[in-house]
Amino acid sequence: MGLVLVALVLAACDPLGSSGSSSTTTVSTAPPSTPGTTLPPVVECPGIGDFAEGGGIGEVEANGSDSTTLGRISWETSDQCETFRFEFESAEGAPATSPPALRVGHIETFQVLRIEMDIEATVVTDQLVESGLVERLFVVTSLDGGMFADLHLSQPAAARVRVESSPAALLVDLRPGLVPFTGTAAIDEMVVLVSPTDGGMTDATSNLIGYSRTFEANVLVTASQDGVIVTETHTTAADWVETWGEFRLPVTLPPGSVEVFVGEANPEDGSLRGVTITLTVS
């Protein structure tokens, strides 16, 4: 299926005529990366467009958007469809008229649907969802600039992206999918480790990717074999005060079975708090 481009010209003006600017938003829906699949719409999910699973689900190119902040997140569910609505605000705190640049897609394990957003702030930091398809969500400051929201799926789901203007909103439709997870994120009150996943295989150098709210954004990593620490290092996350902060850290591990801890030492008593996974290093 070829690339489908839908150009939406959004008039960025309010009823009082206080703004005469305009913006252009281009929504691109592309075939998913391999592996993946596309599914046709279903009656329970009104709207136009195919559902996709894996790789890039959709992308919004915004020129002149007034969206700076992610505001309210809400969702509606039915037997075969869940629609998540992400609303955006301007720098003045009013509803924005046009959505920011966006990119939506599954990460490599298929267990997390990521919404990358060209925004500066968020009202929501995390939320327990417990719908049929989504367990919880996190909003994260990215190391690359902007922010992203991760929907942690409770079962495979295909997705479709739509946008609205005046007020600006992103709508993500979900329906049951076909591709099973290859792993699930490790989640703690202070740390979410997205990759690698528990029980996985890795090379001698493993890239730890996730987000945290550890004290002063310091992220401690230790690797142990037979109860003996063989590697200890740390990194700094992109945030910890306003919301979750992304971290990435390459770690060299010895061959064999290794327990990897990611988190922090409690400043009060030195006890560790975070997540621990077991990896097999080839």
C-alpha positions as a Markdown table, in Angstrom:
| # | Residue | x | y | z |
|---|---|---|---|---|
| 1 | Met | 0.0 | 0.0 | 0.0 |
| 2 | Gly | 1.5 | 3.3 | -1.0 |
| 3 | Leu | 1.9 | 6.4 | 1.1 |
| 4 | Val | -1.3 | 8.3 | 1.7 |
| 5 | Leu | -1.0 | 12.0 | 2.4 |
| 6 | Val | -4.0 | 14.0 | 3.6 |
| 7 | Ala | -3.4 | 17.7 | 3.8 |
| 8 | Leu | -5.5 | 19.6 | 6.3 |
| 9 | Val | -5.3 | 23.4 | 6.2 |
| 10 | Leu | -6.3 | 24.6 | 9.7 |
| 11 | Ala | -7.4 | 28.3 | 10.1 |
| 12 | Ala | -5.8 | 29.4 | 13.4 |
| 13 | Cys | -8.3 | 32.1 | 14.3 |
| 14 | Asp | -10.7 | 32.4 | 17.3 |
| 15 | Pro | -14.3 | 33.6 | 17.3 |
| 16 | Leu | -13.2 | 37.0 | 18.6 |
| 17 | Gly | -10.8 | 37.5 | 15.7 |
| 18 | Ser | -7.8 | 38.0 | 18.0 |
| 19 | Ser | -5.5 | 36.0 | 15.7 |
| 20 | Gly | -5.2 | 36.2 | 12.0 |
| 21 | Ser | -2.4 | 33.6 | 11.6 |
| 22 | Ser | -2.8 | 30.3 | 9.8 |
| 23 | Ser | -1.1 | 26.9 | 10.0 |
| 24 | Thr | -0.8 | 23.9 | 7.8 |
| 25 | Thr | -0.9 | 20.3 | 9.2 |
| 26 | Thr | -0.1 | 17.3 | 7.0 |
| 27 | Val | -1.1 | 13.9 | 8.2 |
| 28 | Ser | 0.8 | 10.9 | 6.8 |
| 29 | Thr | -0.3 | 7.4 | 7.2 |
| 30 | Ala | 2.3 | 4.9 | 6.1 |
| 31 | Pro | 2.5 | 1.1 | 5.9 |
| 32 | Pro | 4.0 | -0.4 | 9.1 |
| 33 | Ser | 7.6 | -1.5 | 9.1 |
| 34 | Thr | 8.2 | -5.2 | 8.8 |
| 35 | Pro | 7.2 | -7.2 | 10.8 |
| 36 | Gly | 3.6 | -5.8 | 10.9 |
| 37 | Thr | 0.2 | -5.9 | 9.4 |
| 38 | Thr | -2.6 | -3.6 | 8.4 |
| 39 | Leu | -6.2 | -4.2 | 9.3 |
| 40 | Pro | -9.4 | -2.7 | 7.8 |
| 41 | Pro | -11.6 | -0.4 | 9.8 |
| 42 | Val | -14.4 | -1.9 | 11.9 |
| 43 | Val | -17.9 | -0.6 | 12.6 |
| 44 | Glu | -17.1 | 0.0 | 16.3 |
| 45 | Cys | -14.3 | 2.5 | 15.3 |
| 46 | Pro | -15.9 | 5.3 | 13.3 |
| 47 | Gly | -13.6 | 7.4 | 11.1 |
| 48 | Ile | -11.5 | 7.1 | 8.0 |
| 49 | Gly | -8.3 | 5.1 | 7.6 |
| 50 | Asp | -6.7 | 1.7 | 8.0 |
| 51 | Phe | -5.4 | 0.3 | 11.3 |
| 52 | Ala | -1.7 | -0.6 | 11.4 |
| 53 | Glu | 0.4 | -2.7 | 13.7 |
| 54 | Gly | 4.1 | -2.3 | 14.0 |
| 55 | Gly | 6.5 | 0.4 | 12.9 |
| 56 | Gly | 5.2 | 3.8 | 12.0 |
| 57 | Ile | 1.4 | 4.2 | 12.4 |
| 58 | Gly | 1.1 | 7.9 | 11.5 |
| 59 | Glu | 2.9 | 11.2 | 11.4 |
| 60 | Val | 1.6 | 14.8 | 11.6 |
| 61 | Glu | 3.7 | 17.6 | 10.1 |
| 62 | Ala | 2.7 | 20.9 | 11.6 |
| 63 | Asn | 3.8 | 24.3 | 10.4 |
| 64 | Gly | 3.0 | 27.3 | 12.7 |
| 65 | Ser | 1.2 | 25.3 | 15.4 |
| 66 | Asp | 0.3 | 27.1 | 18.6 |
| 67 | Ser | 0.4 | 23.9 | 20.7 |
| 68 | Thr | 3.0 | 24.0 | 23.5 |
| 69 | Thr | 1.4 | 21.8 | 26.2 |
| 70 | Leu | -0.3 | 18.4 | 26.5 |
| 71 | Gly | -3.5 | 19.0 | 28.4 |
| 72 | Arg | -6.3 | 16.5 | 29.2 |
| 73 | Ile | -6.0 | 12.9 | 28.1 |
| 74 | Ser | -9.3 | 10.9 | 28.0 |
| 75 | Trp | -10.6 | 7.7 | 26.4 |
| 76 | Glu | -13.7 | 5.9 | 25.3 |
| 77 | Thr | -14.1 | 2.2 | 24.9 |
| 78 | Ser | -16.4 | -0.3 | 23.2 |
| 79 | Asp | -16.2 | -4.0 | 22.6 |
| 80 | Gln | -13.8 | -3.7 | 19.6 |
| 81 | Cys | -12.5 | -0.1 | 19.8 |
| 82 | Glu | -10.8 | 2.3 | 22.2 |
| 83 | Thr | -10.2 | 5.9 | 21.3 |
| 84 | Phe | -7.6 | 8.0 | 23.3 |
| 85 | Arg | -7.9 | 11.7 | 22.9 |
| 86 | Phe | -4.9 | 14.0 | 23.6 |
| 87 | Glu | -5.8 | 17.7 | 23.9 |
| 88 | Phe | -3.3 | 20.5 | 23.5 |
| 89 | Glu | -2.9 | 23.9 | 25.0 |
| 90 | Ser | -1.2 | 27.1 | 23.9 |
| 91 | Ala | 1.5 | 28.9 | 25.9 |
| 92 | Glu | -1.2 | 31.1 | 27.5 |
| 93 | Gly | -3.0 | 28.0 | 28.8 |
| 94 | Ala | -6.0 | 28.2 | 26.4 |
| 95 | Pro | -7.0 | 25.4 | 24.0 |
| 96 | Ala | -4.7 | 25.4 | 21.1 |
| 97 | Thr | -6.1 | 25.7 | 17.6 |
| 98 | Ser | -3.8 | 23.3 | 15.7 |
| 99 | Pro | -1.9 | 20.2 | 16.8 |
| 100 | Pro | 1.9 | 20.0 | 17.1 |
| 101 | Ala | 4.1 | 17.8 | 15.0 |
| 102 | Leu | 3.5 | 14.2 | 16.0 |
| 103 | Arg | 4.7 | 10.7 | 15.3 |
| 104 | Val | 3.0 | 7.6 | 16.4 |
| 105 | Gly | 4.2 | 4.0 | 16.3 |
| 106 | His | 4.9 | 0.8 | 18.2 |
| 107 | Ile | 8.3 | 0.3 | 19.6 |
| 108 | Glu | 10.2 | -2.9 | 18.8 |
| 109 | Thr | 8.5 | -5.1 | 21.4 |
| 110 | Phe | 5.0 | -4.2 | 20.2 |
| 111 | Gln | 4.0 | -3.8 | 23.8 |
| 112 | Val | 4.3 | 0.0 | 23.9 |
| 113 | Leu | 2.6 | 2.5 | 21.5 |
| 114 | Arg | 4.6 | 5.7 | 21.5 |
| 115 | Ile | 3.3 | 9.2 | 20.6 |
| 116 | Glu | 6.1 | 11.6 | 20.0 |
| 117 | Met | 5.1 | 15.3 | 20.3 |
| 118 | Asp | 6.8 | 18.6 | 19.6 |
| 119 | Ile | 5.7 | 20.2 | 22.8 |
| 120 | Glu | 7.3 | 21.8 | 25.9 |
| 121 | Ala | 5.2 | 20.8 | 28.9 |
| 122 | Thr | 2.5 | 18.5 | 30.1 |
| 123 | Val | -0.4 | 18.6 | 32.6 |
| 124 | Val | -0.5 | 14.8 | 32.9 |
| 125 | Thr | 2.6 | 12.8 | 34.0 |
| 126 | Asp | 1.2 | 9.3 | 34.3 |
| 127 | Gln | -2.1 | 7.5 | 34.7 |
| 128 | Leu | -3.4 | 4.1 | 35.4 |
| 129 | Val | -5.8 | 3.2 | 32.6 |
| 130 | Glu | -6.9 | -0.4 | 32.8 |
| 131 | Ser | -9.0 | -0.4 | 29.7 |
| 132 | Gly | -9.3 | -3.6 | 27.7 |
| 133 | Leu | -6.2 | -2.8 | 25.6 |
| 134 | Val | -4.1 | -0.3 | 27.6 |
| 135 | Glu | -2.8 | -0.9 | 31.2 |
| 136 | Arg | -1.3 | 2.6 | 31.9 |
| 137 | Leu | 0.3 | 5.6 | 30.3 |
| 138 | Phe | 3.4 | 7.8 | 30.9 |
| 139 | Val | 4.3 | 11.2 | 29.6 |
| 140 | Val | 8.1 | 11.6 | 29.2 |
| 141 | Thr | 10.6 | 14.4 | 28.5 |
| 142 | Ser | 12.7 | 13.2 | 25.6 |
| 143 | Leu | 16.5 | 13.4 | 25.4 |
| 144 | Asp | 16.0 | 14.5 | 21.8 |
| 145 | Gly | 13.7 | 17.4 | 22.7 |
| 146 | Gly | 10.0 | 17.5 | 23.0 |
| 147 | Met | 8.0 | 14.9 | 24.8 |
| 148 | Phe | 6.4 | 11.5 | 24.2 |
| 149 | Ala | 3.5 | 9.6 | 25.7 |
| 150 | Asp | 3.8 | 5.8 | 26.0 |
| 151 | Leu | 0.6 | 3.7 | 26.1 |
| 152 | His | 1.6 | 0.4 | 27.7 |
| 153 | Leu | -0.6 | -2.2 | 26.1 |
| 154 | Ser | -2.2 | -5.1 | 28.1 |
| 155 | Gln | -2.7 | -7.1 | 24.9 |
| 156 | Pro | -1.8 | -6.7 | 21.2 |
| 157 | Ala | -3.4 | -3.7 | 19.5 |
| 158 | Ala | -3.5 | -2.2 | 16.1 |
| 159 | Ala | -3.8 | 1.6 | 15.9 |
| 160 | Arg | -5.0 | 4.5 | 13.7 |
| 161 | Val | -4.3 | 8.2 | 14.0 |
| 162 | Arg | -6.6 | 11.2 | 13.5 |
| 163 | Val | -6.2 | 14.9 | 14.3 |
| 164 | Glu | -8.7 | 17.7 | 15.0 |
| 165 | Ser | -8.3 | 21.5 | 15.1 |
| 166 | Ser | -9.9 | 24.4 | 16.9 |
| 167 | Pro | -9.5 | 22.9 | 19.5 |
| 168 | Ala | -6.4 | 20.9 | 18.7 |
| 169 | Ala | -6.4 | 17.2 | 19.5 |
| 170 | Leu | -4.9 | 13.9 | 18.6 |
| 171 | Leu | -7.1 | 10.9 | 18.5 |
| 172 | Val | -5.6 | 7.4 | 18.6 |
| 173 | Asp | -8.0 | 4.6 | 17.8 |
| 174 | Leu | -7.1 | 1.1 | 19.0 |
| 175 | Arg | -8.5 | -2.3 | 18.2 |
| 176 | Pro | -7.4 | -5.8 | 19.0 |
| 177 | Gly | -4.2 | -6.7 | 17.1 |
| 178 | Leu | -2.5 | -9.8 | 15.8 |
| 179 | Val | 1.2 | -9.5 | 16.6 |
| 180 | Pro | 2.2 | -10.8 | 20.0 |
| 181 | Phe | 4.5 | -8.9 | 22.3 |
| 182 | Thr | 8.2 | -10.0 | 22.2 |
| 183 | Gly | 8.7 | -8.6 | 25.8 |
| 184 | Thr | 7.1 | -6.3 | 28.3 |
| 185 | Ala | 8.5 | -3.2 | 30.1 |
| 186 | Ala | 9.7 | -3.5 | 33.7 |
| 187 | Ile | 7.8 | -0.9 | 35.8 |
| 188 | Asp | 8.4 | 0.5 | 39.2 |
| 189 | Glu | 7.3 | 3.7 | 41.0 |
| 190 | Met | 10.5 | 5.4 | 40.1 |
| 191 | Val | 11.7 | 3.6 | 36.9 |
| 192 | Val | 10.3 | 2.2 | 33.7 |
| 193 | Leu | 12.8 | 0.1 | 31.7 |
| 194 | Val | 11.4 | -0.3 | 28.2 |
| 195 | Ser | 14.4 | -2.2 | 26.7 |
| 196 | Pro | 15.9 | -4.7 | 27.1 |
| 197 | Thr | 13.1 | -6.8 | 28.6 |
| 198 | Asp | 13.3 | -9.4 | 31.3 |
| 199 | Gly | 14.5 | -12.9 | 30.1 |
| 200 | Gly | 15.9 | -11.6 | 26.9 |
| 201 | Met | 19.1 | -12.3 | 25.0 |
| 202 | Thr | 21.6 | -9.5 | 24.5 |
| 203 | Asp | 25.1 | -8.9 | 23.2 |
| 204 | Ala | 28.0 | -7.9 | 25.4 |
| 205 | Thr | 27.0 | -4.3 | 25.1 |
| 206 | Ser | 23.3 | -3.8 | 26.0 |
| 207 | Asn | 21.6 | -0.4 | 25.5 |
| 208 | Leu | 19.3 | 0.3 | 28.5 |
| 209 | Ile | 16.4 | 2.5 | 27.4 |
| 210 | Gly | 13.6 | 3.8 | 29.6 |
| 211 | Tyr | 12.6 | 6.7 | 31.8 |
| 212 | Ser | 12.7 | 7.6 | 35.5 |
| 213 | Arg | 11.7 | 10.0 | 38.3 |
| 214 | Thr | 14.7 | 9.3 | 40.4 |
| 215 | Phe | 16.2 | 11.9 | 42.7 |
| 216 | Glu | 17.9 | 14.7 | 40.7 |
| 217 | Ala | 17.5 | 12.5 | 37.6 |
| 218 | Asn | 20.4 | 10.3 | 38.6 |
| 219 | Val | 19.9 | 6.7 | 37.4 |
| 220 | Leu | 22.0 | 3.9 | 38.9 |
| 221 | Val | 22.8 | 0.7 | 37.0 |
| 222 | Thr | 24.4 | -2.4 | 38.5 |
| 223 | Ala | 25.0 | -5.8 | 36.9 |
| 224 | Ser | 25.5 | -8.9 | 39.1 |
| 225 | Gln | 26.4 | -12.5 | 38.6 |
| 226 | Asp | 25.9 | -15.0 | 41.5 |
| 227 | Gly | 25.2 | -12.1 | 43.8 |
| 228 | Val | 28.5 | -10.2 | 43.0 |
| 229 | Ile | 28.4 | -6.8 | 41.3 |
| 230 | Val | 30.4 | -7.0 | 38.1 |
| 231 | Thr | 29.4 | -3.6 | 36.6 |
| 232 | Glu | 28.3 | -0.4 | 38.2 |
| 233 | Thr | 27.6 | 2.9 | 36.4 |
| 234 | His | 25.1 | 5.7 | 36.2 |
| 235 | Thr | 23.5 | 8.2 | 33.8 |
| 236 | Thr | 21.3 | 11.3 | 34.0 |
| 237 | Ala | 17.7 | 11.3 | 32.8 |
| 238 | Ala | 16.1 | 14.2 | 30.8 |
| 239 | Asp | 13.8 | 15.3 | 33.7 |
| 240 | Trp | 12.5 | 14.3 | 37.1 |
| 241 | Val | 10.8 | 17.3 | 38.5 |
| 242 | Glu | 8.1 | 18.2 | 36.0 |
| 243 | Thr | 7.5 | 14.7 | 34.6 |
| 244 | Trp | 9.3 | 11.4 | 33.7 |
| 245 | Gly | 12.7 | 11.8 | 32.0 |
| 246 | Glu | 14.1 | 9.6 | 29.3 |
| 247 | Phe | 17.5 | 7.9 | 29.8 |
| 248 | Arg | 19.7 | 5.8 | 27.5 |
| 249 | Leu | 22.8 | 4.0 | 28.6 |
| 250 | Pro | 25.1 | 1.4 | 26.9 |
| 251 | Val | 26.3 | -1.1 | 29.5 |
| 252 | Thr | 29.0 | -3.7 | 28.9 |
| 253 | Leu | 28.1 | -7.1 | 30.4 |
| 254 | Pro | 30.0 | -10.3 | 31.0 |
| 255 | Pro | 28.8 | -13.5 | 29.2 |
| 256 | Gly | 26.2 | -15.7 | 30.9 |
| 257 | Ser | 23.2 | -15.0 | 33.0 |
| 258 | Val | 23.3 | -11.4 | 34.4 |
| 259 | Glu | 20.9 | -9.6 | 36.8 |
| 260 | Val | 20.6 | -5.9 | 35.8 |
| 261 | Phe | 19.3 | -3.3 | 38.3 |
| 262 | Val | 18.1 | 0.1 | 37.2 |
| 263 | Gly | 17.0 | 2.7 | 39.7 |
| 264 | Glu | 18.5 | 4.6 | 42.6 |
| 265 | Ala | 19.9 | 4.3 | 46.1 |
| 266 | Asn | 17.5 | 5.6 | 48.7 |
| 267 | Pro | 19.2 | 8.8 | 50.0 |
| 268 | Glu | 17.9 | 8.1 | 53.5 |
| 269 | Asp | 19.2 | 4.5 | 54.1 |
| 270 | Gly | 21.0 | 3.5 | 50.9 |
| 271 | Ser | 18.5 | 0.8 | 50.0 |
| 272 | Leu | 18.0 | 0.2 | 46.3 |
| 273 | Arg | 14.7 | 0.9 | 44.6 |
| 274 | Gly | 13.9 | 0.3 | 41.0 |
| 275 | Val | 13.6 | -2.6 | 38.6 |
| 276 | Thr | 15.7 | -5.8 | 38.2 |
| 277 | Ile | 15.7 | -7.9 | 35.0 |
| 278 | Thr | 17.7 | -11.0 | 34.1 |
| 279 | Leu | 19.5 | -11.1 | 30.7 |
| 280 | Thr | 21.4 | -13.9 | 29.0 |
| 281 | Val | 24.6 | -12.4 | 27.4 |
| 282 | Ser | 26.0 | -14.2 | 24.4 |
